Amino acid sequence: MSALNQKTIKESIQFDGVGLHTGQLVNMKINPAEPNTGIIFKRTDLKNNNYIIPGIFNVSNANLCTTISNEFGANVSTIEHLMAALFGMGIDNTLIEIDSQEVPILDGSAKIFVEKIKSAGINTSNIPIKIIKIEKKISFKDGVKSVSIEPNKISLDIDFEIKYKNLLIGTQRNIVNVYEEDLTEIYNSRTFCLYEDVEKLKKMNLAKGGSLENALVVKDDKILNEGGLRNKKEFVNHKILDCIGDLYLSGYKIIGKVICSQGGHKLTNQLLREVFQDKENFSIVEIKEKNIPHSLINRKYLRSIA
Ligand SMILES: [Zn+2]
């Protein structure tokens, strides 16, 4: 059972809930899939042309959440928390059947996705995983927002900072080694918004399914949710969760270091588009040796196939 072989879930898992932005009820089923399938969405409410691949060049909107579309215009939105759960749990292959256009928001975090994946169990194949290794530093800026990705030895590190005028959120920073650290606090961190933005979003016909059940709402120096925060850095930790999910649209695990200040879905996608439009910026490697814990991956074990 190697951490370096491709994995899927042992049995299908089912989710019901509302979409955060559409407010629509949705049923979603995550199914086991063969090695080299990757992650694929299937819109079961559409008869034809209903497979959608969560790839960086398929992102059609990344303003408030990440939406992917296929060439026929079929789309799935708010995929990022589910993608983060799949990335963190090491799920390489799965077919996700969904009967609406938005992934259920559940509690606003990846907690329930992770719990159900754990309870379904994981099947490890004998086919090795592929890993993207960042070879060159690429930076992207948009006003005060910035993001960069650079080469790293063996891990994926995410260094994220947020700066809010709201004093309760304020400035928060966290650095996470995605493959080595316990990600429970990251998975459990909920999406958040300012109370004054809730009405604005609803007027824009967004956040129709939003409630205190699925988002942290901050009003001045108060959190309106009963029980308050789940962890001290819940705000920035949620941004790291989003970042992990959006990085998985590259298709494979990544070895690199991401540094982001005040970014989000759109900036991450703009960065990745820049990285993957030039083959000089990255290589794809396949780990041939079996049973090497990922913490011991050394360059000499990596064979470039790109
Ligand atoms: Zn999010």
Residues whose N, C-alpha, C, O or C-beta is under 5 A from the ligand:
A	BS01	ZN	T191 H238 D242
